[in-house]
Amino acid sequence: MNTEAGEKMRVVQVPLGERGYPIYIGKNIFSALGETWLETVKPGRVLLVSDENVFPLYGGKLIDALVNSGFAVTPVVIPAGEGSKSLTWAENLYTHALEADLDRSSLIIALGGGVVGDLAGFAAATYMRGIPFVQVPTSLLAQVDSSVGGKVAVNHPLGKNLIGSFYQPKLVWVELAALDTLPEREFLAGAAEVVKYGIIMDESFFSYLESHWQAFLAKDPVVLAEVIAACCELKARVVVEDEREAGLRAILNFGHTLGHALEAATSYGYYLHGEAVLAGMLMAVDIAENKEILLPTEAARCRALLSRIGVKRPPVGLGTEQVMASLRYDKKREGETLVFILPEQVGQVAVYRDVDYLLIQRVLDKYFTTSS
């Protein structure tokens, strides 16, 4: 299908039977929205959820495209940042949906990054026991990771994503032009999740990133489309095999055990998600090397590419003790056992439940010592 820019739109399928859906990827593709979306969703009432940073940039353009296709749109703009991913804001969305007279055939659209997608998806999964929703991710992290796979959630003060569900979107609409206005910090946070896919399941993709890194950072449109499509295809493969995270899907949590603990220990106000996961991945590499399940040469290769993103320094006053305390509320914990995804080589990881607490403390100490 041609876009207004004369480019081809790429389509990645997530084949989950009746819950399957397409991911459309392209630049300047809003003009193709009507004819494409109506293949999947019915025109009707829409609650469009966005945040105060994204809505002024793309809200009007998306609303125009929706109205021209027969949708009646009620926009809701939330504060930007992880603090909006809460039950309070979910209730706020329910109120707006009721006031807009949304029923079970209506649609919720998430226009924004991971916070907007998780919150709007959670609202869609629980409003009237579930109504359709669409993801329009505008951050790199959301485009390659959080918008795909149907994990929706809000945070609790004691932990991240502790209240949520598995609920698949009807489609995902990846507008590459949105990355042109994305702040560099947000882009680099998303780049951490991009590298994650290479480490956990595809050495050839990791090699592609090594050789095309500068073009990727420069947002070369061909490289960008290739990278995002590859990430979506890799995640789709995992989701199809393990939709509800009973086994294989756990590998997507590489770097997240300690990453989520860093976020929780700073009340979700210091790290972007990708920044915390990047630190968590580097610590997971250290743990794997210490346990002698990852060769030093492979560990060095992982560190070299991850370090090109730039590791965020911890805030003053945060230390190992607070992060260890936050690990108590990790949702992947099994009783007293912490679950880690550790690399065994570039392109292959495995689940480990025997990571010594002293080793965890040592890698955290290293992070706080070398990053400060």
N, C-alpha and C positions, 0 to 999 in steps of 0.2 A: 504494500500500500504506500502510495507516495504522500509525503508531507508537503507543507507549504515551502520548505527549504529544498524540495526536490530530492530529498534523501529517502532511502528505504527505511521503514520502521522494522526493527527486529522484534521477533516474538518468541518468547520462551514459554513453554507450557509446563504447568505443574499438574501432572496427570493423577488426580486423586478421585477418579470416578465422578460421581455427582458433585463432589466438592472441589473438583479440579478447576483451574482458572488460567487465563493467559497473563503474561507479563509483557507489556508493550514498551519498547525502548527506542527512543529517537530524539532528535533535536528539532525544536519548533513544530511540535506535533499537536498542539491544541486545536488546529483547524480540522484535524481528522477525528476529533473526539466524538462528535455526534454519531457519525455513521459507524464508528467502531464500538462505542459503548452500548448502543442500542441493540447490538447483537447479543449482549449479555444481560443487561439490566433494563427494566421498564421505566419509561418516563413517569414522573410523579413527584411527590414531595421529598425534598432533600434537606438534611441538616449538614451544612458544610462547616467542618471544624478546622480551624487554623490558628496560628499564633500571631502575636503582634509584630513579629519580624517578617514573617512570610506573607501574611495576608495583603499588606500594602503592595507587595511586588507582583503577586500572581492571583490574588483573590478575584479581582475584577475580570481578568481574562478568563478564568475558569468559570465564573458565574455567567459571563456572556455566552460562552460555549454551551453551558448547560441549559440556559434559558432558550437559546436558539434551537435546542434539541427537545424542548418540551418539558423541562424540569422546572419546578417551583422551588426556589432556593431560599433557605433561612441560614444566614451565616452566623457563626459563633466564634469570636476571637478570644483566645485564652492568653494569659501571660506566658512569655517564652521561658523555658527552663524546666528542669526536672521537678521543681516544686509543684507544677500543675498536674503531675501524674499522680493524682490523689483521689480518694473516695469523695472528697468534698467537690472536686471539679467534675467527677462522674455524675454526682447528683445534680449539679448545675446543668450538665448536658441533658439529663433526663427531663428536667423542667423545661428547657428550651424545646426539646422534642415534643413534649406534651402540648406546650403552648402553640407549636406549629402544626399540631394535629397529625403527627406522624403515626402511621399504623404499621402493621407487619409487612406490608408490601413497599413501604418507604425505604429510603436509602440514607445511610450516613457516609459522608466522604471525609477522609483525613487528608488535608493538604498541609504538609510540613515534614518535620523530621521525625525521629523515633518517638519522642514524647507525645506528639500529636497523634501519631499512628497507633501507639499503644493505648492511649486514653480513649480515642474515638472508637477503636476496635473493641475495647472493653465495654464501652457504652453500647455499641451495636450488639455485642454478644449477650448482653443482659437486659436490654430494653425490650419489654414484651416477650421475654425469653428468646430473643434473637431476631434481628432484622438484617437485611443485606448491607454490606459496606464495601467501599472501594478505597484503595490506598493510592494517593498521589504523592509519593515521597519526593522531597525537595533537597534533602541532604544526602551526601554520598553514603553515609552509614545506613540511612534508611533505604536507599536504593539498592544496596548490595546485601542487606541483611535483615533489618527489623521489619520491613514491609512484606517480606516473603516468608511464608511458613505458618502464619496463623497463630502465633503466640501473642496474646494481648493481655495487658495487666496494668495495675496501678501499684504504687509503692505503699509500704507501711513504714512508719518511723523507725521500726527495728530492722527493716530489710527491704531490698529492692525486689520488685515484681512478685511479692508474696501473695497478692490477691489477683487472680487472673484466670484465664481459660485458654483453650485451643479453639480458635474460631477463624476459619479461612475467609479471606476476602473474595469478592466476585471477580475482581480483576485488579491488576497493579499497573499504573500508568507512570512510566519513568521518563520525565521530561529533562533531557540532558542540559537544556538551556538554563535550568534552575541552578546548576553548579557554577555558572558564570558569576552569580551574585553571592555565592556561598563564601563566608569569611575563610581565610586560609586555615585558621585554627580548626574550624569545623571540617574542612576538607581533609586535613591531616588526621583528625580523629577517625574519620571514615576510612582512611587509607590503612589504619591498623587492622580493621576488619577485613579489608581486601587481602592483606598479607596473610591473615589467619587462614583463609581458604587454601592458599598454597601450602602452608605448613601442615595443615591437618589432612589434606586429601589429594593434592595434585602437584607433584614435583615439577611437571612441565609448565604449569601455570606459574609456579614460583620462579622458574627460570625466565619465563616471559617477563615477569615483573622486574627481575634483576636487569634484564637487557633493555627494557623500555621504561625504566623508572622516571627518567627526566621528561620523556614525552607524556607520561601519565600525569606527573606533577604540573606540566604545562597545559594540561587538559586538551591535548590533541584529540580532536573529535573521533578519529578512527580508533585510536588506542583506548580512549575512554569508553566507547561503545563496546569494544572487545572485552575490556576488563569487567565492565558491569554485567554484560551478558554471560561471561564465564562464571562470575560469582553467583548469579541467579541460577544458572544451570547446575552448578555444584550444590547449592543449597536445595534446589528442587529435588535433586537426586536423593539427598539425605531425608528430606521431608516425606517423600513418597515411600521410602523404606521404613520410616519410623516417625509417623506423624505426631504421636503424643509423647515422644521422648522416653520410650521404654527401653531403648538400647542405643542404636547407632547415632541417633540425633544428639546424644550427650557430647559427641566430639565437637559440636559447635560451641560448647562452653569452654574451649581452650582459652586460658587466660582469664576466665570469668570468676573463678573461685576467689582469687585474691583481688581481682579487679573490682568485683562487687563489694568486697570488704573495704577496699579503699574508698569507694563511693559512700558506703553506709557510714564509715568512720568520720567522714567529712560532711555528713548530712546532705549529700547529693548537691552541695553548693560549690565545690571547688573543681572537681574533675569533670570534663566531658566524658561520656561513657567510653568512647574510643580511647581516650587518654588513659583511663584507668585500666582498660583491657590491655593496652600496649604494655603498661608496667606489669600487669599480671602475666602476660605471655613471656616477657623477659624473665620473670621470676620462675615461671614453669620450666623454661629452658634450663635455668640454673639448677632447679630441682632434678630434672631429668639427667643432666650431666653428672650431678653429685651422686645419683643413684646408679650411674653407669649403664643407663639404658639408652643414652644418646652419645654418640661419638663426639669428641671435642671438635673435630672438623665440621660436623653437621651443626653442632651448637654454635660455632663461630659463624657459619653461614646464616643461620636464623638471626643471630644478634646483628649481623652486618646490615641486613635489609631492614629489620625493625628499627635499628638505631638511626637509619636515614630519615625516619619520620620525625625523630626528636622526642626524647622522653621528658615528660613534665615533672618538674621538681615537686616534692611533697610540700605541703604548707608548714609553716613554722608552728611547732607545738605538737604536730602529729608524729607518733612513733609506733614501734612494733606492738606495744601492749594494746593500744586502742584498736589496731587492725585485727589482732588475734581475738579480741573480744567480739568484734563484728562477725567473725567467722562462725560464731555460735548460732547465728540466724541465717546461715546460708541454706537456701531452699533445697539444694542438692545433697545436703548432709544426710547421712544414714545413721541415725542414732548418734553415737559419739564419733563416728567415722566421717572424715572429710573426703570428698570425692574430687580427684584431680584428673584432668586430661593432660597427658604428658606426651611429648614427641619422642618417637623412637628413631625416626629419620625424617628428613624433609619429605613431606607428602604422606606421612603416616603417624597417627597418634593412637593411644590406647587409654583405657580407664584404669586408674590406680587408686586403691583404697588403703594403701599401707605407707603413706607418707608420714614420716616421723615429725612430731611437733617441733622438735629441736631444729630439724632441717628447715621447716617453714620459718621459724624464728630467724635462722641464720640468713636466709635469702631476703627476708624483710629487712633485717639489719643492714645487709649489703645495699639494698635499694635506698634506705634512708641515709646511709653513709656516703655513697657515691653520687647520689642525686642532689644532695644539699649543698 
